[in-house]
Amino acid sequence: MGLLEGKKALVMGVGNKRSIAWGIATAFQREGADLAFNWPNERLKDNVLELVATLPNHESIPVGPCDVSKQDEIDKFFAEMDRKWGRLDILVHSIAFAAIEDLKSVMSLTYNAVDRVVPSYNSMAMAKAVLEAETRYLAADLGPHNVRVNAISAGPLKTLAGSAVRGISQARDLMVEKAPLRRNITQDEVGNVAVFLASEWSRAVTGATIFADNGFNIIGVTE
Ligand SMILES: NC(=O)c1ccc[n+]([C@@H]2O[C@H](COP(=O)([O-])OP(=O)(O)OC[C@H]3O[C@@H](n4cnc5c(N)ncnc54)[C@H](O)[C@@H]3O)[C@@H](O)[C@H]2O)c1
């Protein structure tokens, strides 16, 4: 039996098969979760639908438009999710919009440009700093409702979003050279951390930012 058998997980942020969200979705699927997805715009709609079509029982998987910058789309999407599922156990990404009494685990993706200086990350570094602080505050607010809120700080990956960060290739070379485990991470490895955060095995973990970066964040000076 999988770690997430029967759990209802909404995974927001799949853009293509290299998306971290897709690594998380396939790991959740392996562990028996029921999945739902969104697409943010018409350009990415077909990508999402094609990927969903590769999953078992894909006909019954809820998938629809939700651009999180548009409140009306968020409202419609979650009303539709509520109609189809009536509850949500796991929300991947930081769009804590579902009825909190149903949620059990919320998680978002962050990057180590919060604690270290990554010049090309620009204002995203500030956004991620807020996200990590929000993770702690939300964890404190929602803990009494038995909802856990955590963040995964992933190492550099050449996804659509990652490729937009200048210096991502050098960051990946640095991982191979200097990270304690001397290699880059994969989307699947982030997916496995997400399975842990979504499962009962992490029931004592909330408000945390967990690094999935082969230990790169601990390095100060190397030989
Ligand atoms: N790639 C990396 O190196 C890396 C490292 C650490 C953290 N992250 C974080 O991981 C998360 C996922 O990024 P990724 O690397 O998988 O890239 P990605 O481009 O595959 O995924 C980003 C997704 O954001 C979604 N999106 C963008 N604007 C949206 C909107 N207005 N409404 C709804 N959805 C919208 C798109 O669907 C896209 O699929 C991001 O938060 C990113 O900052 C990435």
Ligand as a Chemical Component Dictionary entry (heavy atoms), coordinates in Angstrom:
data_LIG
# 
_chem_comp.id                   LIG 
_chem_comp.type                 NON-POLYMER 
_chem_comp.pdbx_formal_charge   0 
_chem_comp.three_letter_code    LIG 
# 
loop_
_chem_comp_atom.comp_id 
_chem_comp_atom.atom_id 
_chem_comp_atom.alt_atom_id 
_chem_comp_atom.type_symbol 
_chem_comp_atom.charge 
_chem_comp_atom.model_Cartn_x 
_chem_comp_atom.model_Cartn_y 
_chem_comp_atom.model_Cartn_z 
_chem_comp_atom.pdbx_ordinal 
LIG N1  N1  N 0  14.063 25.132 -11.234 1  
LIG C1  C1  C 0  14.765 25.447 -10.151 2  
LIG O1  O1  O 0  16.003 25.503 -10.179 3  
LIG C2  C2  C 0  14.056 25.717 -8.842  4  
LIG C3  C3  C 0  14.775 25.614 -7.640  5  
LIG C4  C4  C 0  14.112 25.875 -6.441  6  
LIG C5  C5  C 0  12.782 26.228 -6.441  7  
LIG N2  N2  N 1  12.102 26.336 -7.629  8  
LIG C6  C6  C 0  10.686 26.720 -7.570  9  
LIG O2  O2  O 0  9.897  25.611 -7.955  10 
LIG C7  C7  C 0  8.620  26.071 -8.415  11 
LIG C8  C8  C 0  8.271  25.354 -9.729  12 
LIG O3  O3  O 0  9.142  25.784 -10.755 13 
LIG P1  P1  P 0  9.808  24.804 -11.825 14 
LIG O4  O4  O 0  11.278 24.969 -11.709 15 
LIG O5  O5  O -1 9.227  23.446 -11.758 16 
LIG O6  O6  O 0  9.447  25.531 -13.191 17 
LIG P2  P2  P 0  8.190  25.356 -14.207 18 
LIG O7  O7  O 0  8.338  26.500 -15.147 19 
LIG O8  O8  O 0  8.153  23.995 -14.761 20 
LIG O9  O9  O 0  6.942  25.568 -13.262 21 
LIG C9  C9  C 0  6.454  26.851 -12.902 22 
LIG C10 C10 C 0  4.950  26.794 -13.100 23 
LIG O10 O10 O 0  4.355  28.000 -12.598 24 
LIG C11 C11 C 0  3.083  28.045 -13.184 25 
LIG N3  N3  N 0  2.593  29.417 -13.223 26 
LIG C12 C12 C 0  3.256  30.540 -13.584 27 
LIG N4  N4  N 0  2.446  31.604 -13.499 28 
LIG C13 C13 C 0  1.250  31.140 -13.059 29 
LIG C14 C14 C 0  0.012  31.771 -12.769 30 
LIG N5  N5  N 0  -0.163 33.088 -12.865 31 
LIG N6  N6  N 0  -1.011 30.972 -12.359 32 
LIG C15 C15 C 0  -0.833 29.640 -12.203 33 
LIG N7  N7  N 0  0.323  29.006 -12.448 34 
LIG C16 C16 C 0  1.347  29.752 -12.877 35 
LIG C17 C17 C 0  3.213  27.494 -14.595 36 
LIG O11 O11 O 0  2.185  26.580 -14.804 37 
LIG C18 C18 C 0  4.528  26.713 -14.553 38 
LIG O12 O12 O 0  4.258  25.392 -14.890 39 
LIG C19 C19 C 0  8.738  27.598 -8.547  40 
LIG O13 O13 O 0  8.148  28.180 -7.400  41 
LIG C20 C20 C 0  10.256 27.816 -8.534  42 
LIG O14 O14 O 0  10.613 29.096 -8.059  43 
LIG C21 C21 C 0  12.707 26.062 -8.815  44 
# 
loop_
_chem_comp_bond.comp_id 
_chem_comp_bond.atom_id_1 
_chem_comp_bond.atom_id_2 
_chem_comp_bond.value_order 
_chem_comp_bond.pdbx_ordinal 
LIG N1  C1  SING 1  
LIG C1  O1  DOUB 2  
LIG C1  C2  SING 3  
LIG C2  C3  SING 4  
LIG C2  C21 DOUB 5  
LIG C3  C4  DOUB 6  
LIG C4  C5  SING 7  
LIG C5  N2  DOUB 8  
LIG N2  C6  SING 9  
LIG N2  C21 SING 10 
LIG C6  O2  SING 11 
LIG C6  C20 SING 12 
LIG O2  C7  SING 13 
LIG C7  C8  SING 14 
LIG C7  C19 SING 15 
LIG C8  O3  SING 16 
LIG O3  P1  SING 17 
LIG P1  O4  DOUB 18 
LIG P1  O5  SING 19 
LIG P1  O6  SING 20 
LIG O6  P2  SING 21 
LIG P2  O7  DOUB 22 
LIG P2  O8  SING 23 
LIG P2  O9  SING 24 
LIG O9  C9  SING 25 
LIG C9  C10 SING 26 
LIG C10 O10 SING 27 
LIG C10 C18 SING 28 
LIG O10 C11 SING 29 
LIG C11 N3  SING 30 
LIG C11 C17 SING 31 
LIG N3  C12 SING 32 
LIG N3  C16 SING 33 
LIG C12 N4  DOUB 34 
LIG N4  C13 SING 35 
LIG C13 C14 SING 36 
LIG C13 C16 DOUB 37 
LIG C14 N5  SING 38 
LIG C14 N6  DOUB 39 
LIG N6  C15 SING 40 
LIG C15 N7  DOUB 41 
LIG N7  C16 SING 42 
LIG C17 O11 SING 43 
LIG C17 C18 SING 44 
LIG C18 O12 SING 45 
LIG C19 O13 SING 46 
LIG C19 C20 SING 47 
LIG C20 O14 SING 48 
# 
